[in-house]
Amino acid sequence: MRYVLFLIAILFSSQAVALNCERQPTCEELNYSKDDDPQCAEDGYILCPFDSQYKKCVNFNCESLGFTNNDKTSWCKNIAVCPGNKDYTACIKATCEIGDVYYADGSCGLVDDYNGSKTPVGVVYYVSDGGYHGRVLNLYPLTADKNGNFDPAHPYDGSQDNLYWGLFETDVPGLTNYPKMIFTPDFDQAQEETQIAAKASSTKAECLNGSYKEHSEEYNQYCQATAAKATLVFYPPDVSPDNNLVGQGKWFMPTFADLFYMQGFDVEKVIPGEFDNSGIIGDVRKKLNETFSHLGNKGIKSESLVGYWQCITEWDFKTVFSMKMDDGTKNDHHKITPMITRAILAF
């Protein structure tokens, strides 16, 4: 910080010299003083570049710079103090690691450090750029009522733990049909493909002429992409839907590749076309499950990676890919078969 303040001081002095090119101004002429300012924070001074005995208090607007006066010591590992007022601080965002708890304010932390002061919304399963970016898995499967309808205000409280993929016998325009069990490593398609599916509707006659009552089981199976729409309107409990980091519109369905990354895998050992768990290592799954288990012990509704999960990746007009998350066994399932749906988030 002193180096930054010193540069600021040089900038001020250079401007003064430009105004008076006949001689170099003195520190006193530049409003530096040897006296302490009783209104200045201890680290709010900048030093005169010509004589370090002289100093000046710089009045920073701490709030406009993102500093706040609330206590962060219980949850922040790296606290910065505003130079103009030591009562104002900011939490410097730490990088995330696989298995970290991800919070509604965009920060990450070890599950052992969770103390109830922040709202957990998921667990990190992939990181890039040294941990400044990555992907997050939500805490619990999305639920529905008996007909498969999803209520975003109560995402985990429905009677059914499985959602329809929907659009059975509909080849969704814009989605790539992958050959049976091919490994698709590009998980960056997740958001785009979820949005494409959510906007799609079936051309099946009964869907077009209203034979299927809206929100009925048949309607959810044949006429709309229920799971895709659910993830896009999902927002975690105790979080506002308008939250610009983790609110509605920030979540989407995982691709088949995302499920691999949640497991941990060796791409060289994955055998395309086989209904097995070839190439699956399971080291990431172990970390995620440990975090989910610890959160559950702390009273947070969460569930580990178990059961068959569906993803957004389409095989053909009837079928999409799925995976048994207990051990990474690859599989597929019909779009009219309700299956576990979890949401993911990019940061």
C-alpha positions in Angstrom: 0.0 0.0 0.0 2.9 2.4 0.8 4.2 2.0 -2.7 0.8 2.9 -4.1 0.6 6.0 -1.9 4.1 7.0 -2.9 3.2 6.8 -6.6 0.1 9.0 -5.8 2.4 11.5 -4.1 4.7 11.6 -7.1 1.7 12.2 -9.4 0.6 15.2 -7.3 4.1 16.6 -7.2 4.6 16.2 -10.9 1.5 18.2 -11.6 2.8 21.0 -9.3 6.1 21.1 -11.1 4.3 21.4 -14.4 2.5 24.5 -13.1 5.8 26.1 -12.0 8.7 25.1 -14.1 11.1 27.6 -12.7 11.9 25.7 -9.5 10.9 22.5 -7.7 8.1 23.2 -5.1 8.7 22.5 -1.4 6.8 19.9 0.6 5.1 22.6 2.5 4.0 24.3 -0.7 2.4 21.0 -1.7 0.5 21.0 1.6 2.6 18.4 3.4 3.3 18.8 7.0 5.4 17.2 9.8 2.5 17.4 12.2 0.0 14.6 12.8 -3.6 15.0 11.7 -5.9 13.9 14.6 -8.7 13.1 12.0 -6.5 10.9 9.9 -6.3 7.1 10.1 -2.9 5.7 11.1 -2.2 4.4 7.6 -4.0 7.2 5.8 -0.9 9.3 5.1 1.1 9.7 1.9 4.7 10.9 2.2 6.3 13.8 0.4 8.6 12.5 -2.3 11.2 15.1 -1.6 11.3 14.8 2.2 9.9 11.8 4.0 9.5 13.8 7.2 6.6 15.5 5.6 3.2 13.8 5.2 -0.3 14.5 4.1 -3.6 12.8 4.9 -5.5 11.5 1.9 -9.3 11.4 2.5 -10.4 8.2 0.7 -14.1 7.6 0.2 -14.1 4.1 1.6 -17.6 3.2 0.8 -17.3 4.1 -2.9 -14.2 1.9 -3.1 -16.2 -1.1 -1.8 -15.2 -1.1 1.9 -17.8 -1.6 4.6 -17.8 -1.2 8.4 -19.2 -4.7 9.2 -17.1 -7.3 11.1 -15.6 -9.8 8.7 -13.2 -11.6 11.1 -15.5 -14.6 11.5 -15.5 -15.6 7.9 -12.9 -13.7 5.8 -9.4 -15.1 5.6 -7.9 -12.0 3.9 -9.1 -8.6 5.1 -7.9 -5.3 3.6 -8.2 -2.0 5.6 -9.3 1.2 3.9 -6.3 3.6 3.9 -8.6 6.5 4.9 -10.5 4.9 7.7 -9.4 1.7 9.5 -12.9 1.0 10.6 -13.8 0.2 7.0 -12.6 -3.1 5.5 -13.0 -5.4 2.5 -12.7 -9.1 2.1 -10.2 -9.9 -0.7 -11.6 -12.7 -2.7 -9.6 -15.9 -2.1 -9.2 -18.4 -4.9 -11.5 -21.5 -4.8 -10.5 -25.1 -4.6 -12.3 -28.3 -5.5 -14.5 -29.3 -2.5 -14.8 -25.7 -1.2 -18.2 -24.4 -0.1 -19.5 -21.7 -2.4 -21.4 -18.9 -0.8 -24.1 -16.5 -2.1 -21.7 -13.6 -2.0 -19.3 -15.3 -4.5 -16.7 -16.3 -1.9 -15.4 -19.8 -1.2 -14.2 -21.5 1.9 -13.3 -24.8 3.6 -16.3 -26.6 5.0 -14.6 -26.7 8.4 -14.7 -22.9 8.5 -18.4 -22.6 7.9 -20.0 -21.0 11.0 -23.5 -19.9 9.8 -22.5 -16.3 9.0 -22.9 -16.7 5.3 -25.3 -18.6 3.0 -23.9 -21.7 1.3 -25.4 -22.4 -2.1 -23.1 -25.2 -3.5 -19.8 -26.9 -3.7 -17.0 -26.3 -6.2 -16.2 -29.2 -8.5 -14.0 -27.6 -11.1 -11.5 -24.7 -11.1 -9.5 -22.8 -13.7 -7.2 -19.8 -13.8 -5.7 -20.7 -10.5 -9.0 -21.0 -8.8 -10.4 -17.6 -9.8 -13.0 -19.3 -12.1 -14.8 -22.6 -12.0 -18.0 -24.4 -11.6 -20.3 -25.1 -8.6 -22.8 -27.9 -8.0 -26.0 -27.0 -6.0 -26.6 -28.6 -2.7 -29.6 -30.8 -3.3 -31.6 -32.4 -6.1 -34.4 -30.2 -7.5 -37.8 -31.6 -6.6 -41.3 -31.5 -8.1 -44.9 -32.2 -7.3 -46.6 -35.4 -8.3 -47.0 -34.3 -11.9 -43.4 -33.1 -12.2 -44.0 -29.4 -11.8 -41.2 -27.4 -10.3 -41.7 -24.5 -7.8 -38.6 -22.3 -7.6 -39.7 -20.8 -4.3 -39.5 -24.3 -2.8 -36.8 -26.0 -4.9 -36.1 -28.8 -2.4 -39.5 -29.4 -0.8 -41.6 -31.2 -3.5 -42.8 -34.8 -3.1 -40.8 -36.0 -6.1 -37.0 -36.1 -6.2 -36.9 -36.6 -10.0 -37.8 -34.3 -12.9 -38.7 -35.1 -16.5 -36.2 -34.1 -19.1 -39.3 -33.8 -21.4 -39.7 -33.3 -25.1 -39.9 -37.1 -25.8 -39.7 -37.9 -29.5 -38.6 -34.3 -30.2 -35.2 -33.7 -31.7 -34.5 -30.3 -30.2 -33.2 -27.9 -32.8 -29.8 -26.5 -31.9 -28.8 -29.4 -29.7 -26.1 -31.7 -31.0 -27.0 -35.4 -31.1 -23.9 -37.3 -29.9 -23.2 -40.9 -30.8 -24.0 -43.5 -28.1 -21.8 -42.9 -25.0 -19.2 -40.8 -26.7 -17.2 -38.7 -24.3 -18.0 -35.0 -24.7 -15.3 -32.9 -22.7 -16.6 -29.5 -23.6 -18.7 -28.5 -20.6 -18.8 -24.9 -21.7 -21.9 -25.8 -23.7 -24.0 -26.3 -20.6 -25.5 -22.8 -20.3 -26.2 -22.4 -24.1 -27.8 -25.9 -24.4 -29.9 -25.5 -21.3 -31.3 -22.2 -22.7 -31.9 -23.8 -26.1 -33.8 -26.8 -24.6 -35.8 -24.5 -22.2 -37.1 -22.5 -25.2 -38.0 -25.6 -27.2 -41.5 -27.0 -27.5 -42.8 -30.2 -29.1 -44.5 -30.3 -32.5 -46.4 -33.4 -31.3 -50.1 -33.0 -32.3 -51.4 -33.3 -28.8 -49.1 -30.5 -27.6 -50.2 -28.2 -30.4 -54.0 -28.8 -30.2 -54.2 -28.7 -26.4 -55.1 -32.4 -25.9 -52.6 -32.5 -23.0 -53.7 -30.2 -20.2 -51.0 -27.8 -19.3 -48.8 -29.0 -16.4 -50.2 -32.5 -16.6 -47.8 -35.5 -16.6 -48.2 -36.0 -20.3 -47.6 -32.3 -21.0 -44.4 -32.4 -18.9 -43.2 -35.5 -20.7 -43.9 -34.5 -24.3 -44.4 -30.8 -24.6 -41.7 -29.0 -22.7 -38.2 -29.3 -21.3 -39.1 -29.5 -17.7 -35.6 -30.1 -16.2 -34.0 -27.3 -18.3 -36.6 -24.8 -17.4 -36.4 -25.7 -13.7 -32.6 -25.1 -13.5 -33.0 -21.7 -15.2 -35.6 -20.4 -12.7 -33.9 -22.1 -9.8 -32.4 -20.0 -7.0 -31.2 -21.4 -3.6 -33.2 -21.1 -0.5 -32.5 -18.0 1.6 -31.3 -16.2 -1.5 -33.1 -13.5 -3.4 -34.1 -14.5 -7.0 -32.6 -11.2 -8.0 -29.1 -12.0 -6.6 -26.7 -11.1 -9.5 -24.3 -13.9 -8.6 -26.5 -16.9 -7.7 -30.1 -15.9 -8.4 -32.5 -16.9 -11.2 -30.9 -17.3 -14.6 -27.4 -18.1 -13.2 -27.9 -21.8 -12.9 -28.3 -24.5 -15.7 -28.1 -28.2 -16.4 -24.8 -30.0 -16.5 -23.5 -31.5 -19.7 -22.4 -35.2 -19.8 -18.8 -33.9 -19.4 -19.7 -32.0 -16.3 -20.7 -35.3 -14.7 -17.3 -36.6 -15.5 -15.6 -33.6 -13.9 -17.7 -34.2 -10.8 -16.3 -37.7 -10.6 -12.7 -37.1 -11.5 -11.4 -39.1 -14.5 -8.6 -40.1 -16.8 -9.7 -39.2 -20.3 -7.2 -41.6 -21.8 -9.0 -44.6 -20.1 -12.6 -43.6 -21.0 -14.0 -46.2 -23.4 -16.7 -44.5 -25.6 -19.8 -46.6 -26.2 -19.5 -48.8 -23.1 -22.0 -48.8 -20.2 -19.3 -48.9 -17.6 -17.2 -46.6 -15.4 -14.0 -46.8 -17.5 -11.7 -43.9 -16.8 -13.5 -42.8 -13.7 -11.1 -42.1 -10.8 -13.5 -40.8 -8.2 -11.1 -38.4 -6.4 -13.3 -35.4 -7.0 -16.5 -37.2 -6.1 -14.8 -38.1 -2.7 -14.0 -34.5 -2.0 -17.5 -33.3 -2.9 -19.2 -36.0 -0.8 -17.1 -35.1 2.2 -18.1 -31.5 1.9 -21.8 -32.4 1.4 -21.6 -34.7 4.4 -20.1 -32.0 6.7 -22.7 -29.4 5.6 -25.4 -31.9 6.5 -23.9 -32.4 9.9 -24.0 -28.6 10.3 -27.7 -28.5 9.6 -27.6 -27.5 5.9 -29.9 -29.5 3.6 -27.5 -31.2 1.2 -27.0 -34.5 -0.6 -24.0 -36.3 -1.8 -23.5 -37.7 -5.3 -25.7 -40.7 -5.4 -28.2 -42.2 -7.9 -28.6 -41.7 -11.6 -28.4 -38.1 -12.8 -29.6 -36.7 -16.1 -27.8 -34.0 -18.1 -28.5 -31.7 -20.9 -26.5 -33.7 -23.5 -28.9 -35.3 -26.1 -28.2 -38.7 -27.7 -31.2 -38.6 -30.1 -34.8 -37.5 -30.3 -35.9 -40.0 -27.5 -32.8 -40.3 -25.3 -30.3 -38.2 -23.3 -27.2 -39.3 -21.4 -27.0 -40.0 -17.7 -24.6 -41.3 -15.1 -24.8 -43.3 -11.9 -23.1 -40.9 -9.6 -22.2 -43.4 -7.0 -19.4 -44.8 -9.1 -19.5 -43.0 -12.5 -21.2 -45.7 -14.6 -22.2 -44.2 -17.9 -25.8 -44.7 -19.1 -28.6 -43.2 -21.1 -32.4 -42.8 -20.4 -35.6 -41.9 -22.2 -36.7 -38.3 -21.9 -40.0 -39.5 -20.3 -38.2 -41.1 -17.4 -38.0 -38.8 -14.4 -34.5 -38.6 -13.1 -32.3 -36.7 -10.5 -31.6 -33.2 -11.7 -28.9 -31.0 -10.1 -28.1 -27.4 -11.1 -24.7 -26.0 -11.8 -23.2 -22.5 -11.8 -20.2 -20.9 -13.4 -18.1 -18.3 -11.5 
